[in-house]
Amino acid sequence: MIGAHANHYNAHSIGICYEGSLDANGNPADTRTEAQKRNMLELLKSLCLDYPDAEVTSPGWAFSFKPIKNIKRN
């Protein structure tokens, strides 16, 4: 099944959805637990190994690119 996360890219991309990111008042906030942060990074590492030529883009405002850029691809 083709996802609906990125217009014009859905047929050849992988979308990862993080549910949350709002505080109790509905304002943007990083509500991830340490386990969620760790597991997201592990998932991205695994995908980068499976797809070494893939580009990781648009992780969203709550996600730092720094740990993603340091992922070993091989």
Backbone bond lengths (Angstrom), bond angles and torsions (degrees), N, CA, C in turn:
res aa  C-N    CA-C-N  psi(-1)  N-CA   C-N-CA  omega(-1)  CA-C   N-CA-C  phi
1 M - - - 1.436 - - 1.532 109.22 -
2 I 1.294 117.16 134.31 1.459 122.48 178.79 1.526 108.93 -84.25
3 G 1.320 115.73 131.71 1.465 121.07 -179.67 1.522 111.91 -76.03
4 A 1.302 115.35 -178.03 1.459 121.01 -178.68 1.517 110.44 -133.92
5 H 1.315 117.02 45.69 1.458 120.99 -174.58 1.522 113.74 -99.94
6 A 1.311 118.76 -22.12 1.462 120.55 -175.82 1.528 109.43 -148.73
7 N 1.312 116.00 104.68 1.453 121.63 -177.96 1.532 111.40 -51.63
8 H 1.313 116.09 131.35 1.475 125.67 179.66 1.535 113.48 76.19
9 Y 1.318 119.43 -1.18 1.465 121.49 -179.71 1.527 112.33 -122.88
10 N 1.303 118.82 -2.45 1.458 122.25 -171.61 1.527 113.82 -61.89
11 A 1.305 118.58 -31.15 1.464 121.10 -177.08 1.526 112.56 -74.97
12 H 1.343 117.94 -15.72 1.460 119.63 -177.09 1.528 112.13 -139.63
13 S 1.325 115.44 40.67 1.464 119.10 177.87 1.522 110.12 -148.03
14 I 1.303 115.01 167.99 1.462 121.98 177.68 1.518 107.41 -119.19
15 G 1.315 117.44 125.74 1.455 121.66 178.17 1.517 109.89 -104.76
16 I 1.302 116.38 134.81 1.460 121.79 177.57 1.523 107.03 -117.58
17 C 1.298 116.28 125.81 1.453 120.84 -177.02 1.522 110.33 -107.62
18 Y 1.308 115.66 130.48 1.458 121.89 172.72 1.525 107.21 -108.64
19 E 1.323 117.03 120.59 1.460 121.82 179.08 1.519 109.12 -87.15
20 G 1.285 116.34 129.63 1.454 120.54 178.54 1.509 110.44 130.32
21 S 1.291 116.64 -143.36 1.465 127.09 177.07 1.520 113.71 78.65
22 L 1.322 117.14 20.95 1.455 121.02 173.17 1.521 109.26 -127.26
23 D 1.323 116.06 141.50 1.465 118.92 176.63 1.533 109.85 -81.52
24 A 1.315 117.36 -176.31 1.461 122.34 -176.61 1.528 112.84 -61.51
25 N 1.324 117.26 -21.46 1.465 122.02 179.10 1.519 113.33 -96.36
26 G 1.343 116.91 4.01 1.460 121.01 179.77 1.506 114.59 82.67
27 N 1.339 117.17 13.80 1.464 121.69 178.34 1.529 110.16 -91.98
28 P 1.335 117.45 148.19 1.467 119.90 177.86 1.528 111.41 -55.55
29 A 1.327 115.66 132.15 1.462 121.56 179.18 1.521 108.91 -159.17
30 D 1.300 116.12 148.97 1.462 120.62 176.58 1.529 107.27 -83.29
31 T 1.317 116.31 98.17 1.461 121.98 -176.65 1.528 112.67 -99.82
32 R 1.318 116.72 9.15 1.468 119.70 -178.10 1.522 111.02 -68.00
33 T 1.321 115.11 144.54 1.452 120.45 172.59 1.522 108.24 -82.66
34 E 1.307 117.07 166.08 1.474 120.33 176.19 1.527 110.21 -60.54
35 A 1.328 117.03 -36.44 1.467 120.06 178.21 1.532 111.05 -64.22
36 Q 1.326 117.70 -40.38 1.464 120.40 177.83 1.522 111.11 -64.23
37 K 1.317 117.20 -42.91 1.466 121.03 178.35 1.522 110.79 -61.67
38 R 1.316 116.08 -46.13 1.464 121.58 -179.24 1.528 110.57 -63.51
39 N 1.332 116.94 -44.74 1.462 120.16 -178.18 1.525 112.37 -68.41
40 M 1.336 117.50 -34.48 1.460 119.81 176.20 1.522 110.47 -63.52
41 L 1.314 116.66 -43.90 1.457 120.35 179.14 1.530 110.98 -63.91
42 E 1.338 117.18 -40.81 1.464 120.44 177.74 1.530 111.51 -63.98
43 L 1.328 116.79 -39.69 1.466 120.44 177.05 1.526 110.43 -62.83
44 L 1.325 116.42 -45.63 1.463 119.71 178.90 1.524 111.72 -63.23
45 K 1.323 117.24 -39.50 1.469 120.42 176.98 1.520 110.44 -60.63
46 S 1.321 116.20 -45.06 1.461 120.69 -179.53 1.529 110.99 -62.97
47 L 1.313 116.90 -44.18 1.467 120.17 179.50 1.523 111.38 -65.56
48 C 1.322 117.54 -37.09 1.465 120.32 178.41 1.524 111.57 -66.16
49 L 1.315 116.78 -32.24 1.471 119.56 175.92 1.528 110.45 -71.68
50 D 1.330 116.46 -39.39 1.467 120.51 179.77 1.529 111.84 -72.59
51 Y 1.330 116.76 -30.13 1.463 122.53 -176.97 1.528 109.06 -130.69
52 P 1.337 117.66 72.26 1.468 120.93 -172.45 1.527 114.75 -62.70
53 D 1.306 118.45 -22.07 1.466 120.67 -179.93 1.523 112.49 -93.18
54 A 1.319 116.78 -0.23 1.468 120.44 -177.42 1.520 111.06 -71.91
55 E 1.307 114.74 153.76 1.459 121.94 176.73 1.532 108.00 -107.25
56 V 1.310 116.61 128.83 1.460 121.35 175.47 1.517 107.04 -92.09
57 T 1.331 115.69 119.90 1.464 119.44 -176.67 1.517 111.06 -132.81
58 S 1.304 114.72 161.30 1.455 124.72 171.70 1.524 114.38 44.59
59 P 1.326 117.00 60.83 1.461 117.10 178.96 1.522 112.31 -74.17
60 G 1.296 118.43 -4.75 1.459 121.42 178.83 1.517 112.07 94.74
61 W 1.283 116.00 165.85 1.469 121.82 -174.27 1.525 113.03 -63.56
62 A 1.330 118.27 -28.55 1.468 120.84 -175.52 1.524 112.76 -84.78
63 F 1.321 117.55 -5.76 1.451 120.71 -174.28 1.521 111.15 -110.21
64 S 1.302 116.43 126.03 1.460 121.69 177.82 1.522 109.32 -80.30
65 F 1.324 116.40 137.36 1.464 120.31 175.77 1.522 111.89 -75.42
66 K 1.322 119.12 -20.99 1.467 121.56 -174.09 1.533 112.74 -54.34
67 P 1.354 120.36 -53.77 1.468 117.42 179.90 1.518 112.94 -66.81
68 I 1.336 117.15 -29.16 1.458 120.65 179.94 1.526 110.24 -68.09
69 K 1.317 117.40 -41.93 1.468 121.13 -179.70 1.521 112.08 -64.84
70 N 1.327 117.79 -23.64 1.458 121.64 -178.68 1.514 114.07 -88.38
71 I 1.326 118.04 2.74 1.470 121.07 -179.74 1.516 110.19 -67.47
72 K 1.312 115.31 129.34 1.468 121.07 176.52 1.522 108.62 -76.92
73 R 1.321 116.65 128.92 1.463 121.31 -175.29 1.527 113.49 -95.74
74 N 1.299 119.09 -7.44 1.479 120.24 178.13 1.500 110.06 -159.36
